[in-house]
Amino acid sequence: MTEQGQQDGEPFEKRHRDGSLWARGRMLDETMHGYWEWFRLDGTMMRSGAFDRGRRIGAWTTYDLSGAVHKVTDFGA
């Protein structure tokens, strides 16, 4: 994030074949950057986490089919 509190990069979304949301986040210089979320076909969140110019950072959360936290993996700073 910038000093002004705004996120770097351009908003980005990718869709499943049926048109439902598959992933959303931001792209910076054609690379995943900042907070991202991935969704299953039924719309439930599957995973969330952050990138620093394409490198996974911080805590990444995987959710089960009910939306409850299944696992958290820490990728560090």
CORCORQUI-V899581 format. One record per pair of residues at least 24 apart in sequence whose ideal C-beta (glycine too) atoms are under 10 Angstrom apart, sorted by the first residue. I is the first residue (numbers start at 1). GAP is how many residues later the second one is. If there is no record, write none. Layout:
I&GAP ; I&GAP
This chain:
1&33 ; 1&34 ; 7&26 ; 7&27 ; 7&28 ; 8&25 ; 8&26 ; 8&45 ; 9&24 ; 9&25 ; 9&42 ; 9&44 ; 12&24 ; 14&24 ; 14&25 ; 15&24 ; 16&24 ; 16&25 ; 16&27 ; 17&24 ; 21&24 ; 22&24 ; 23&24 ; 25&24 ; 25&25 ; 25&26 ; 26&24 ; 26&25 ; 27&24 ; 27&27 ; 28&24 ; 28&25 ; 28&26 ; 29&24 ; 29&25 ; 30&24 ; 31&24 ; 32&24 ; 36&24 ; 37&24 ; 37&26 ; 38&24 ; 38&25 ; 39&24 ; 40&25 ; 40&27 ; 43&24 ; 46&24 ; 47&24 ; 47&26 ; 49&24 ; 49&25 ; 49&26 ; 50&25 ; 51&24 ; 52&25
